[in-house]
Amino acid sequence: MGVGSRGSGVEDRSNQPATPNPRLAGRWAGEWYIVPWQVIFRDIDTFGHVNNAVYLTYFELARAALWFELTGGSLPTDIGFIVVRAEIDFRQQIGMEPIEIRVRIGDIRNTSFDTHYEIRTSNGRQVAATGKVVVVLFDWATNSKTPVTDELRNKVRLFQKRAE
């Protein structure tokens, strides 16, 4: 019998919602939602610093954590947007060290909004990179974009204002 099958002694939880990833737990500071992260060996290239493509993964981690904070979701299927544009400005190399990934929501339009980022090293004192990602709200069932609701706009205002 396989893991999770009847009589295995292991409870099958495949139909239960996942709990939020504790590694993605963040905190509010001003308008920023801050996700602490430890750079891991796989992120480092042959030059000994974080490869430039990995920065987008860091943005994604923080964006997902912020979304879950705003919406109460915890599963990948709870993410109701797609990325349509991404930009990064690199300022300093990052090694295998603790970093802070900061994210906040900027302009909100009819079906999209901007997310702004800072990646910081040295206990948040040095900015290693900044960036902006535009996301469009998306309904996976209909495969189409959806409008930003007043509820989401109000949650963003409430969370970012409460954090000030």
C-alpha positions as CSV (number, residue, x, y, z in Angstrom):
1,M,0.0,0.0,0.0
2,G,1.2,3.5,-0.8
3,V,1.5,6.4,1.5
4,G,-1.9,7.9,2.2
5,S,-3.7,4.8,1.1
6,R,-6.1,2.9,3.3
7,G,-4.5,1.0,6.1
8,S,-1.1,2.7,5.7
9,G,-1.3,4.5,9.0
10,V,-0.7,7.8,7.2
11,E,-3.6,10.2,7.0
12,D,-4.5,11.3,3.5
13,R,-4.7,15.1,3.4
14,S,-4.8,15.6,-0.3
15,N,-8.3,17.2,-0.2
16,Q,-7.5,19.5,2.7
17,P,-6.3,23.1,2.2
18,A,-2.6,23.6,2.8
19,T,-1.4,25.8,5.6
20,P,0.6,28.9,4.6
21,N,4.3,28.3,4.2
22,P,5.9,29.5,7.4
23,R,9.0,30.4,5.4
24,L,7.0,33.0,3.6
25,A,5.7,34.7,6.8
26,G,6.2,38.4,6.5
27,R,5.7,41.5,8.5
28,W,4.5,45.0,7.7
29,A,6.8,48.0,8.0
30,G,5.5,51.2,6.6
31,E,3.9,50.5,3.2
32,W,6.2,47.5,2.7
33,Y,5.4,43.9,3.3
34,I,8.8,42.3,4.3
35,V,9.6,38.7,3.8
36,P,12.9,37.5,5.3
37,W,14.8,35.0,3.3
38,Q,18.0,33.0,3.5
39,V,19.8,32.8,0.1
40,I,20.5,29.1,-0.6
41,F,23.4,27.5,-2.5
42,R,21.2,26.7,-5.6
43,D,20.7,30.5,-6.1
44,I,24.5,31.2,-6.4
45,D,26.2,31.1,-9.8
46,T,29.8,30.3,-10.6
47,F,30.8,33.9,-9.8
48,G,29.7,33.4,-6.2
49,H,26.7,35.7,-6.2
50,V,23.0,35.3,-6.7
51,N,22.2,34.8,-10.4
52,N,20.3,37.7,-12.0
53,A,17.3,35.4,-13.0
54,V,16.8,34.4,-9.3
55,Y,15.8,37.9,-8.4
56,L,12.5,37.4,-10.2
57,T,11.9,34.3,-8.0
58,Y,12.5,36.4,-4.9
59,F,9.9,38.9,-6.2
60,E,7.5,36.0,-6.8
61,L,8.0,34.7,-3.2
62,A,7.2,38.1,-1.7
63,R,4.3,38.8,-4.1
64,A,2.7,35.4,-3.2
65,A,3.2,36.1,0.5
66,L,1.6,39.5,0.2
67,W,-1.3,38.1,-1.8
68,F,-1.9,35.4,0.8
69,E,-1.8,38.1,3.5
70,L,-4.4,40.2,1.7
71,T,-6.7,37.4,0.6
72,G,-6.3,34.8,3.2
73,G,-5.4,32.2,0.6
74,S,-2.7,29.6,1.0
75,L,-2.6,27.5,-2.2
76,P,-1.1,28.2,-5.6
77,T,-4.6,28.0,-7.0
78,D,-5.6,30.9,-4.7
79,I,-3.3,33.3,-6.7
80,G,-5.7,35.1,-9.0
81,F,-3.3,37.1,-11.2
82,I,-0.7,36.7,-14.0
83,V,2.6,38.6,-14.5
84,V,2.5,40.8,-17.6
85,R,5.7,42.9,-17.1
86,A,8.8,42.7,-14.9
87,E,11.8,45.0,-14.5
88,I,14.8,44.9,-12.1
89,D,17.6,47.4,-11.3
90,F,20.6,45.7,-9.8
91,R,22.6,47.8,-7.4
92,Q,24.7,45.4,-5.4
93,Q,25.7,41.7,-5.5
94,I,24.1,39.3,-3.1
95,G,26.0,36.3,-1.7
96,M,24.8,33.4,0.4
97,E,23.4,35.6,3.2
98,P,20.1,36.6,4.8
99,I,18.1,39.1,2.8
100,E,14.8,41.0,3.1
101,I,12.4,41.0,0.1
102,R,10.2,44.0,0.4
103,V,7.0,44.4,-1.7
104,R,4.2,46.9,-1.8
105,I,1.3,47.6,-4.2
106,G,1.5,50.8,-6.2
107,D,-0.9,52.0,-8.8
108,I,-4.1,50.0,-9.1
109,R,-6.0,50.1,-12.4
110,N,-9.2,48.4,-13.7
111,T,-7.7,44.9,-14.1
112,S,-4.1,45.3,-13.1
113,F,-1.8,46.7,-10.4
114,D,1.9,47.4,-9.9
115,T,4.0,45.7,-7.3
116,H,7.2,47.4,-6.3
117,Y,10.2,45.7,-4.7
118,E,13.4,46.2,-2.8
119,I,15.8,43.4,-1.9
120,R,18.0,44.4,1.0
121,T,21.0,42.9,2.7
122,S,22.8,43.7,5.9
123,N,19.7,43.6,8.1
124,G,17.8,45.8,5.7
125,R,20.4,48.6,5.5
126,Q,21.7,48.1,1.9
127,V,19.5,48.0,-1.2
128,A,20.8,45.3,-3.5
129,A,18.0,45.6,-6.1
130,T,14.7,47.3,-6.9
131,G,12.0,46.3,-9.3
132,K,8.5,46.6,-10.5
133,V,6.1,43.9,-11.7
134,V,2.7,44.5,-13.3
135,V,0.1,41.8,-12.7
136,V,-3.3,41.4,-14.2
137,L,-6.1,39.8,-12.2
138,F,-7.0,36.5,-13.9
139,D,-9.8,34.0,-13.7
140,W,-8.3,30.6,-14.3
141,A,-11.7,28.9,-14.9
142,T,-12.6,31.3,-17.8
143,N,-9.0,32.0,-18.9
144,S,-9.7,35.7,-18.9
145,K,-8.7,38.8,-17.0
146,T,-11.0,40.1,-14.3
147,P,-11.6,43.6,-12.8
148,V,-10.0,44.7,-9.6
149,T,-12.8,44.7,-7.0
150,D,-13.5,47.4,-4.5
151,E,-13.0,44.8,-1.8
152,L,-9.4,44.3,-3.0
153,R,-8.7,48.0,-3.3
154,N,-10.0,48.6,0.2
155,K,-7.9,45.7,1.6
156,V,-4.8,47.1,0.0
157,R,-5.5,50.6,1.4
158,L,-6.3,49.2,4.8
159,F,-3.2,46.9,5.1
160,Q,-0.8,49.5,3.8
161,K,-2.3,52.3,5.9
162,R,-2.4,50.2,9.0
163,A,1.3,49.5,8.5
164,E,2.3,53.2,8.4
